[in-house]
Amino acid sequence: MRLYALDKIKSKAILSVLPALFFGLLLLVPSFAFGDEDSEKASGEVREVVRQLQARYEKTKDLQADFTQKTTIEGFERPITSTGKVYIKKPGRLRWNYLDPSIEDIYVNRDDIKVYVPEHKQVLVGKLTQMAASKAPLELLLGAATLEESFVIEPTPGKGRGVGGIRLLTLLPKSRDGEAGRSLQRIVLEVFPKTYFIRTISLYEVSGNVASFEFSSLQSNIGLSNSVFDLKLPADVAVMKAPVFSIPQ
């Protein structure tokens, strides 16, 4: 697989996460919704995880972490593995840096998004609402909407537990509007014991593709400056307009 194809896969995975969930959204949403639960015990466990998760992120002003991403493409035997760092700051700022096996930088400032691939000497510039074909991602990112408006949360079927025996959460999209909504089947979320920061997020697409993200070395409320989220480009970088899937609804 050519490097350019790998870059496109990574960018698509990240951009589909932003409208759905990710750290930036969890830093801002005030409440969750629940699906119909067959088990009262499972429902209680889910509510407790959500309560702890919400309490943790309500106290978080900024956050940085390392990540490992494994993307399994339908029809390919081996997953694609990438590593890097993520930085978040309220309200609505996110920096996502792929460091290995190739460098790719994604910056989000409210509705503005930039995707920079140094090897190609190009930066893709656009609007999150236009790329997602919906206003929902921006509203979630800025805290103007709640996660419950976009997802039903329920216990993960099967064993459904992560590290420390804590219940995994499954998020089911309520709407199929927009590019992400049509492709995303479900999200499975795992938290760290004790801290209740997010440990893993797995995105399952209708196509059969799966993108899993594992986070480590988390540091919160360290006073990240705005300059951390400013993309500084060399003079020879070409600025390209990002694709517009449709008019935001």
C-alpha positions in Angstrom: 0.0 0.0 0.0 1.4 3.4 -1.0 2.1 6.0 1.7 -0.5 8.4 0.2 -3.2 5.7 0.6 -2.2 5.2 4.2 -2.4 9.0 4.8 -5.9 9.1 3.4 -7.0 6.2 5.5 -5.7 7.8 8.7 -7.3 11.1 7.9 -10.6 9.6 7.2 -10.5 7.6 10.5 -9.8 10.7 12.5 -12.3 13.0 10.7 -15.1 10.4 11.3 -14.2 10.3 15.0 -14.4 14.1 15.5 -18.1 14.4 14.6 -18.9 11.4 16.7 -17.1 11.5 20.0 -13.4 11.8 20.9 -11.8 13.6 23.7 -12.8 17.0 22.5 -16.4 16.1 22.7 -16.2 14.3 26.0 -14.5 17.4 27.5 -17.6 19.4 26.9 -20.8 17.3 26.9 -22.9 17.6 30.1 -25.0 14.4 29.9 -25.6 11.0 28.3 -28.6 9.0 27.1 -29.3 5.4 27.7 -30.9 2.7 25.7 -33.4 0.1 27.0 -31.5 -2.2 29.3 -32.5 -5.9 29.8 -30.4 -6.1 33.0 -30.9 -3.7 35.9 -27.4 -4.5 37.1 -25.9 -3.7 33.8 -27.8 -0.5 33.5 -26.6 0.6 37.0 -23.0 -0.2 36.0 -23.3 1.8 32.8 -24.8 4.8 34.7 -21.9 4.7 37.2 -19.3 4.6 34.5 -21.0 7.5 32.8 -21.2 9.5 36.0 -17.5 9.0 36.8 -16.5 9.7 33.2 -18.6 12.9 33.2 -17.2 14.1 36.5 -13.6 13.5 35.4 -14.0 15.5 32.1 -16.0 18.3 33.6 -12.9 19.0 35.8 -10.6 18.8 32.8 -9.5 22.1 31.1 -6.8 20.6 28.9 -5.4 17.2 28.1 -2.5 15.6 26.3 -1.8 11.9 25.7 0.0 9.4 23.5 -2.0 7.1 21.3 -1.7 3.9 19.3 -4.1 3.5 16.4 -4.9 0.2 14.7 -7.0 0.3 11.6 -8.4 -2.9 10.2 -9.5 -2.6 6.6 -12.1 -5.0 5.3 -10.4 -7.4 2.9 -6.9 -6.8 4.3 -5.3 -9.4 6.6 -3.0 -7.1 8.6 -4.1 -4.0 10.5 -2.3 -0.6 9.9 -0.7 0.6 13.1 0.1 4.3 13.8 1.3 6.1 16.8 1.4 9.8 17.9 0.2 12.4 20.3 -3.1 14.2 20.9 -3.7 17.6 22.6 -7.0 19.1 23.7 -8.1 22.4 25.2 -11.5 23.8 26.0 -13.3 25.1 24.2 -13.1 23.4 20.8 -9.4 23.1 20.2 -7.7 19.8 19.2 -4.3 18.9 17.8 -3.7 15.3 16.6 -0.2 14.4 15.5 0.7 11.2 13.8 4.4 10.5 14.3 5.0 6.9 13.1 5.2 5.4 10.5 4.6 8.7 8.8 4.0 12.3 9.9 0.5 13.8 9.6 -0.9 16.7 11.6 -4.6 17.5 12.2 -5.6 20.8 13.9 -9.2 21.8 14.9 -10.2 25.2 16.1 -13.9 25.2 16.5 -15.2 24.9 13.0 -11.8 25.3 11.3 -9.9 22.2 10.4 -6.4 21.8 8.9 -4.7 18.5 7.8 -1.0 18.8 7.1 1.2 16.1 5.5 4.8 17.4 5.4 6.0 14.8 2.9 3.4 16.1 0.4 4.1 19.7 1.2 0.3 20.3 1.3 -2.2 21.4 3.9 -5.9 20.7 3.5 -8.0 23.6 4.9 -11.7 23.5 5.5 -14.7 23.6 7.8 -15.7 20.8 10.0 -19.4 21.3 9.4 -18.9 21.1 5.6 -16.6 18.1 5.7 -19.1 16.2 7.9 -22.1 17.6 6.0 -23.8 18.5 9.4 -23.7 21.2 12.0 -23.8 18.5 14.8 -20.0 18.0 15.1 -19.3 21.6 15.7 -22.2 22.0 18.1 -20.9 19.0 20.1 -17.3 20.3 20.0 -18.4 23.6 21.4 -20.8 22.2 24.0 -23.9 23.6 22.3 -25.4 20.2 22.0 -25.2 17.0 24.2 -24.0 13.5 23.3 -27.4 12.2 24.1 -28.7 14.0 21.0 -26.5 11.9 18.8 -26.1 8.6 20.6 -27.8 5.9 22.6 -25.5 4.4 25.2 -25.9 0.8 26.4 -23.8 -2.0 27.9 -21.4 -3.7 25.4 -22.7 -7.2 24.6 -20.8 -10.4 25.6 -18.1 -10.1 28.2 -18.3 -6.3 27.9 -15.6 -5.4 30.5 -12.3 -3.8 30.2 -9.3 -3.4 32.5 -10.2 -3.6 36.2 -13.5 -5.2 35.3 -15.2 -1.9 34.4 -18.2 -2.1 32.1 -17.5 -1.1 28.5 -19.9 1.4 26.9 -21.4 1.0 23.4 -22.6 4.1 21.6 -25.1 3.7 18.8 -25.7 6.7 16.5 -29.3 7.9 16.4 -29.0 9.6 13.0 -27.6 8.4 9.7 -27.2 12.0 8.4 -23.9 13.2 7.1 -20.8 11.2 5.9 -19.9 10.0 9.3 -23.4 9.1 10.3 -23.9 6.9 7.2 -20.6 5.0 7.7 -20.4 4.6 11.5 -22.1 1.6 13.0 -21.1 1.8 16.7 -18.4 3.0 19.1 -17.1 1.0 22.0 -15.5 2.9 24.8 -13.3 1.8 27.7 -12.1 3.8 30.7 -9.1 3.6 33.0 -9.8 2.2 36.5 -9.6 4.9 39.3 -9.1 7.9 37.0 -12.0 7.2 34.5 -10.1 8.8 31.7 -10.7 7.2 28.3 -8.3 4.2 27.7 -9.6 2.9 24.4 -12.1 3.9 21.7 -13.1 1.5 18.9 -15.0 2.7 15.9 -16.9 0.1 13.8 -18.0 1.1 10.4 -20.8 -0.4 8.3 -18.2 -1.4 5.7 -16.5 -3.7 8.2 -13.5 -1.4 8.8 -12.5 -1.0 12.5 -10.3 1.8 13.9 -9.2 1.3 17.5 -7.3 3.9 19.6 -5.5 3.2 22.8 -4.3 6.1 25.0 -1.5 6.3 27.4 0.7 8.8 29.4 -2.3 11.1 29.9 -1.7 14.4 31.6 -4.5 16.8 32.4 -4.8 20.5 33.4 -1.2 21.2 32.7 -1.9 24.7 31.2 -1.5 24.1 27.5 -1.0 27.4 25.8 -3.0 28.4 22.7 0.3 28.4 20.7 0.3 24.6 21.0 -2.7 24.5 18.7 -1.3 26.9 16.1 0.0 25.2 12.9 3.2 26.8 11.7 3.9 26.0 8.0 7.0 26.3 5.9 6.8 28.9 3.1 6.7 26.2 0.3 3.6 24.4 1.5 0.6 24.5 -0.9 -2.8 25.3 0.6 -5.6 23.0 -0.7 -9.3 23.4 -0.2 -11.0 20.5 1.7 -13.8 18.7 0.0 -17.4 19.7 0.8 -19.7 16.6 1.0 -22.9 18.6 1.1 -24.5 21.7 2.6 -24.7 21.4 6.5 -28.1 20.5 7.9 
